[in-house]
Each structure stands twice: as C-alpha cells, then as structure tokens.
Amino acid sequence: MAFKSGFISVIGRPNVGKSTLVNAITGRKLSIISDKPQTTRNTIKSIITTDEYQLVFIDTPGIHKPKTMLGEYMVKVATETLQEVDAVLFMVDSESGVTPGKGDSQIISQLHGIKTPVILIINKIDLIQKDTLLPMIENYGTAYDFAAVIPVSAVTGEGLDRLKDELVRILPEGPQYFPEDTITDQPERFIVAEIIREKMLQLLEDEVPHGTGVEVISFKEKPEDNFISIEANIYCEKESHKGIIIGKNGRMLKTIGTNARMDIERLFSTHVYLQLWVKTKKDWRNDSYMLRSLGYK
C-alpha cells in the first residue's frame, strides 16, 4: 500500500473535547485539558507515524465570540487552518442537543466555503442514551454533507480506531513530513508553559486562569546530570489574582509548581527543577507586545 499522509484540523466550540481527543488518538498528552472552556490558545500539532501513514493532528482553540485581542487571535488561528489541511474533524458535544445550536451552526456556515473533506465527530457518547444519536446524525447531516459521521468517546476511547481508519482512507498519498520520532512541532518551552497553565486551570477559580499567561524565561538542560532547570513567569491582570495564584504562605503557587514539575518530568523522562514567579500586567490580553512575547502573535 502506498504511504499516506496529511494534516488534520480539529475544530469545534470551546470545551467539546478537542484536546482530549487528540491526546487519546495519538497516545500521548501534548495538548492541555481542563473542564474550563477556551483552554487551548494556540494550534498544536501532534503526530502519529507508522510504516503506512503519517497523521498530523492540529488541535485548535475553540471557536467563540472573542472579547479580547487574545480571543480574536484564537479564533483566527482556528479558522485559518480550514483552508490549509487535508481533512477537518468538526467535533460536537453529544449532550448539546440533537439539532445544531447557534455556535455549531456558525461553524457549519464557515465549512460551506471549503472543499476539504469534513468528518463530523460526535463526542461524549459515553454520557448519553444511544437512541439520541440517530436524530442528531440526521439533523447535522441535513445541515452539511459530511464525508463521514463518527460517534466517539475521547475519554473511553470508543470509536477512535474507526476514526483513525477513516482518516487513513480519505487522506491522499504523500510524503513523510516529519521524522518518525517527532511527536510535535512545538518547542519544549511552549509545551512547558502550557503544562504550567494547565495546572492553574485545574486549581484556580474560574475567573483567574483565563487572565493568566506563562512565559518560560530559562530552560537549561544538563544531560550529564539527567536534569533540566526551568524558570518561568506567570502573568495575571489583577493584584487580587496575583494573591490568589500565590496563595496563603505561597501554598497555591507551590502546588501549581509541584503538579507541573511532575508532568514535565514524565514528558522529558528526567529530573526537573522548576521555579515560578507571579507578575501583574494589567489588561495583557489586549497588549500586542505581550501577546507576541507569549507566542500568540
């Protein structure tokens, strides 16, 4: 069989499980996850390579109505991928109802302008009665002519093998774009910053983590000692948020650092020293310079 390859964009509203799907289907955690919407802020490529194919998944920010320059950037990078890939996975939440809501309908309207094959992914089927799937498939199929419709559970893994087989079927013959041992195109500093941000999303109050950004200012490897030393700044928009992030006697910041360090050590298979500082930068999500500094421009 000829070698197949292609780029696959994963799109959908915030919090439908895009990052969980990409992590599950590739078998490794590169995209951060939380139960808060708009977790992913940038496109992250996760790569599967075998002797027969190379699949390059592009995890994108949730498509939403932006309220800041950062939000505008997130929507822009998500929609731009539609014209540049070989397949699109449009993910919806099975619990959102059997007919497309306003957010999903807006995304479908954008899909009508592309020629790329689109697969509808109905996620979280482990949480619903299966008899609700058929009317959902019919209603979404009326709204758009999908190349395939695949119900899945990104958490349990149900349907993921079928999805992978369908992608290999529809992707074109092509070259191996990345070396076989490459798992992502993102630099180590970006992955580390995302891991730190994930821990804040998981540990902090709803309002706080969306106003935070992470900048890795030092990443020093010492292979002879099996050791990496990392220093990072956490930026927030309010002094009150700074106090919450640090916590009483520094306990919250220590917990964030400990949880992040453990994930970083698992990812790089080495010992890690992680030092964090918290700084206030008012309205940084509307600051072009800060957005560029944090990798969002």
Residue pairs with C-beta under 8 A, 6 or more apart in sequence:
1 52
2 173
3 52
3 53
3 54
3 173
3 174
3 175
3 176
4 52
4 53
4 54
4 168
4 171
4 172
4 173
4 174
5 53
5 54
5 55
5 56
5 171
5 172
5 173
5 174
5 175
5 176
5 177
6 54
6 55
6 56
6 85
6 86
6 87
6 167
6 171
6 172
6 174
7 45
7 56
7 58
7 84
7 85
7 86
7 87
7 177
8 55
8 56
8 57
8 58
8 85
8 86
8 87
8 88
8 89
8 167
8 171
9 58
9 60
9 81
9 82
9 84
9 85
9 87
9 88
9 89
10 18
10 21
10 22
10 57
10 58
10 59
10 60
10 89
10 91
11 18
11 60
11 63
11 78
11 79
11 81
11 82
11 88
11 89
11 90
11 91
11 107
12 18
12 62
12 63
12 90
12 91
12 92
12 104
12 107
12 121
13 62
13 63
13 64
13 92
13 93
13 103
13 104
13 107
14 37
14 38
14 39
14 61
14 62
14 63
14 64
15 35
15 36
15 37
15 38
15 39
15 62
15 93
16 62
16 91
16 92
16 93
16 96
16 123
17 91
17 93
17 123
17 124
17 154
17 155
18 31
18 40
18 59
18 60
18 62
18 91
19 31
19 32
19 33
19 39
19 40
19 59
20 33
20 154
20 155
21 89
21 91
21 121
21 123
21 152
21 154
21 160
22 30
22 31
22 44
22 46
22 57
22 59
23 29
23 30
23 31
23 33
23 46
23 154
24 154
24 155
24 157
24 160
25 48
25 57
25 160
25 163
25 164
26 46
26 47
26 48
26 57
26 183
27 48
28 46
28 183
29 263
29 267
30 44
30 46
30 183
30 184
30 186
30 191
31 40
31 44
31 46
31 59
31 194
32 39
32 40
32 194
32 195
32 197
32 198
32 201
33 39
33 198
34 198
34 201
34 202
34 209
36 201
36 206
36 209
36 210
37 62
37 64
38 61
38 62
38 64
38 71
38 74
38 210
39 62
39 198
39 201
40 59
40 60
40 61
40 62
40 74
41 61
41 70
41 73
41 74
41 296
42 61
42 74
42 77
42 190
42 295
42 296
43 58
43 59
43 60
43 61
43 77
43 78
43 81
44 58
44 59
44 184
44 186
44 194
45 56
45 57
45 58
45 59
45 184
45 185
45 186
46 56
46 57
46 59
46 183
46 184
47 54
47 55
47 56
47 57
47 178
47 182
47 183
47 184
47 185
48 54
48 55
48 57
48 164
49 176
49 178
49 180
49 182
52 168
53 168
53 171
54 176
54 177
54 178
55 164
55 167
55 168
55 171
56 177
56 178
58 81
58 85
60 77
60 78
60 81
61 74
61 75
61 77
61 78
62 74
62 78
63 75
63 78
63 79
63 103
63 106
63 107
64 71
64 74
64 75
64 103
66 72
66 74
66 75
68 285
68 286
69 285
69 286
69 287
69 288
69 291
70 285
70 286
70 291
70 296
71 285
73 291
73 296
73 297
74 296
79 110
82 88
82 110
82 111
82 114
82 116
83 114
83 116
85 116
86 116
86 117
86 171
86 172
87 116
87 117
87 118
87 119
87 147
87 167
87 170
87 171
88 111
88 114
88 116
88 117
88 118
88 119
89 118
89 119
89 121
89 163
90 107
90 108
90 111
90 118
90 119
90 120
90 121
90 146
91 121
91 122
91 123
92 100
92 104
92 120
92 121
92 122
92 123
92 140
93 123
93 124
94 122
94 123
94 124
94 125
94 127
94 128
94 132
94 133
94 136
94 151
95 124
95 127
95 128
96 104
97 136
98 132
98 135
98 136
98 139
99 136
99 139
100 108
100 139
100 140
100 143
104 140
105 143
108 143
108 144
111 118
111 144
112 144
117 147
117 170
118 144
118 146
118 147
119 146
119 147
119 148
119 149
119 150
119 163
119 166
119 167
119 170
120 137
120 140
120 141
120 144
120 146
120 148
120 149
120 150
121 150
121 151
121 152
121 163
122 133
122 136
122 137
122 140
122 149
122 150
122 151
122 152
123 152
123 153
123 154
124 153
124 154
124 155
125 133
125 151
125 152
125 153
125 158
125 159
126 153
126 155
126 156
126 158
133 151
137 149
137 151
140 146
140 149
141 149
147 170
148 166
148 170
150 159
150 162
150 163
150 166
151 158
151 159
152 158
152 159
152 160
152 163
153 159
154 160
178 185
184 191
188 219
188 268
189 216
189 219
190 216
190 295
191 267
192 216
192 219
192 230
192 232
192 260
192 264
193 214
193 215
193 216
193 232
193 294
193 295
194 214
195 260
195 263
195 264
195 267
196 214
196 232
196 234
196 256
196 257
196 260
196 276
197 209
197 212
197 213
197 214
198 260
198 263
199 255
199 256
199 259
199 260
199 263
200 208
200 209
200 212
200 234
200 245
200 256
201 209
202 259
203 252
203 255
203 256
203 259
204 212
204 244
204 245
204 252
205 244
207 241
208 236
208 241
208 244
208 245
211 236
211 237
211 238
211 241
211 285
212 234
212 235
212 236
212 241
212 245
213 234
213 235
213 284
213 285
213 290
213 294
214 232
214 233
214 234
214 235
214 294
215 232
215 233
215 235
215 293
215 294
216 230
216 231
216 232
217 231
217 232
217 233
218 229
218 230
218 231
219 228
219 229
219 230
220 228
220 229
220 230
221 227
221 228
222 228
222 229
225 271
226 270
226 271
227 270
227 271
227 272
227 273
228 264
228 268
228 270
228 271
228 272
228 273
229 272
229 273
230 264
230 272
230 273
230 274
230 275
231 274
231 275
231 276
231 277
232 274
232 275
232 276
232 277
233 276
233 277
233 278
233 279
234 245
234 276
234 277
234 278
234 279
235 279
235 280
235 281
235 284
235 290
235 294
236 242
236 245
236 278
236 279
236 280
236 281
237 280
237 281
237 282
237 283
237 284
237 285
238 280
238 282
239 280
241 280
242 278
242 279
242 280
244 252
245 252
245 253
245 256
245 278
246 252
246 253
246 278
247 253
247 254
247 255
253 276
253 278
256 276
257 274
257 275
257 276
260 274
261 272
261 273
261 274
264 272
264 274
265 271
265 272
281 287
281 290
284 290
284 291
285 291
288 297
291 297
